[in-house]
Amino acid sequence: MNYEVELETSPGRDQTEESLVVTHPDGGSERFRLHEYERVYAIAGLYEEVVQRRLQCASPSKLAELLVRCAGAGVSNPAIWRSSTSVPATASWGRSFARAGS
């Protein structure tokens, strides 16, 4: 990592307002919102550093775990994952995931 990252933490901020400052080796810095994905991904390793390491977000691994469970429960139609009424009773975790993703 050839830059420094500082998360701006202010109480009461909405998730869409989370921001950070990246300081480059030349001393230049830029401030932007965490959810400006095009900018975040443009800096190698920044997403992983901030979201996965510092904020300890585990969404990718949780999603993979849910997909494995769906496959194990015999859910072969991806459309079923979005509908809380058609998720098999054996996959109760799917109902909460479907609601969160709606």
N, C-alpha and C positions, 0 to 999 in steps of 0.2 A: 504494500500500500504506500503510494508515494504522495499522500495527502493526509491532512488531519481533518477530523470530523467533530463537530460540536453540535449536540442536540439542543435545541432551544426548548426549555421546559417552563411553561407558564401554567399555573393552575387554572382550571376551568376552560381550557381550550378544547374545541371540538376536534375529533379525530382528523377531519379534513384540513385542519389548520396546523397540524404538526409540521414543524420546520426544522431545518438544519443549516449549518454553515460549513462549507468545505473550503479549507485553506490549502492552496497548492504550493509546491516547493518554491515557486518564484515569489511567494508572498501574497499573490492575488487570492481573493476569496469570492465566493458566491453564495448567496442565501436563496434557498428555495423550499417549497413545501415538499414533504415526504411523498405525497401522492402525485407529484409531477413525475410519473414513471419514466417518461422519455428522457428526462434530464438525469434521473437517478441511475437508470441503466446505462447511460452514456459514460459514466465514470466507473471503470472496471472495479468490481468488488464492493462498491458502495452499498448496494441493496443488501448484500450478505452481511456486511459490517453493521449496518444500522438496524435492519429489520430482524435478522436472525440472531446476531450476537448480542447487540446492546438491548434491543427490545424483547428479545427471546421469543419471537413469533415463530410458531411451529406449524403454520398453515400447510406448507407443502407436505410435511410428513403426516399430518392429520388427514389431509385429503387422500394421500396414498393409502393410509390405513382404512379409511372408509371405502375406497374402491376395492380393496382386498376383501373386506367384509361383505360388500355387495356381491362380489363374485362368489364368495363362499356360501352366501345365502341363496344363490341361484338366481340373482337378479341379472337377467341378461339384456333387458331393455333399458337403455340409459334414460329414456323419457320417464320412467317410473321414479327416478330419483328426485324429480322436481315436484311430484304430486304427493302431498302428505296423505291423501285418501287411498292411494293405490300401493303404498309401500307394504310389503308383506309383514304380518304381525311378528315374524321372527326377526325382523330388522327394525326394531323400535328406534334405534339410533338414527335411522334414515329419516324418520319423521322430523326430528329436530333439525337435522341437517337441511332437509328440504325447506323447512320454514325459514331458516336463517338465510338460505340462498335465494329465496323468492324475492 
